[in-house]
């Protein structure tokens, strides 16, 4: 948490967004058990009373975290499947932007929510629903570019399950350098779509993801 937040005067009650951001950071650092009112208040240099000026209870805060996850990860994935593309391979590279741009898809949050769902049946149900929405959006993308339904479904599931698996492996191990990952992505696009990626499509994709 930035020092300017902590250095506010004692009369400052914070804001809803500040509490959600602190809860987000605690979730990533320590899992759902770390998201508790008093530790968050200490983290922010605020009183417990100030929390209740913005939230009814801890569950209200947890619901805000779930909404953040739904909006950022599921919402942005669906929007990316609908982005303009002249070919299925260009559309697939648009999807790959999600995996490279945390502002579009937060992989650390995804991993944390999936772990949280192991102990929260309601969240587990919401996670299952989110998975289906995402796969449906990817399937619609393949259908839009002319795939037969059975191929569209298998390809959508392959794309999605590959990335979710990658997120799980990445969180359990060291971070992968960007260059080899970028170099593989046109090959992934070809495998997922059955069509080669053009040089112009690769160039546009690379321009969105400079190494420095």
Order of alpha helices (4+ residues) and beta strands (2+ residues): alpha-alpha-alpha-alpha-alpha-alpha-alpha-alpha-alpha-alpha-alpha-alpha
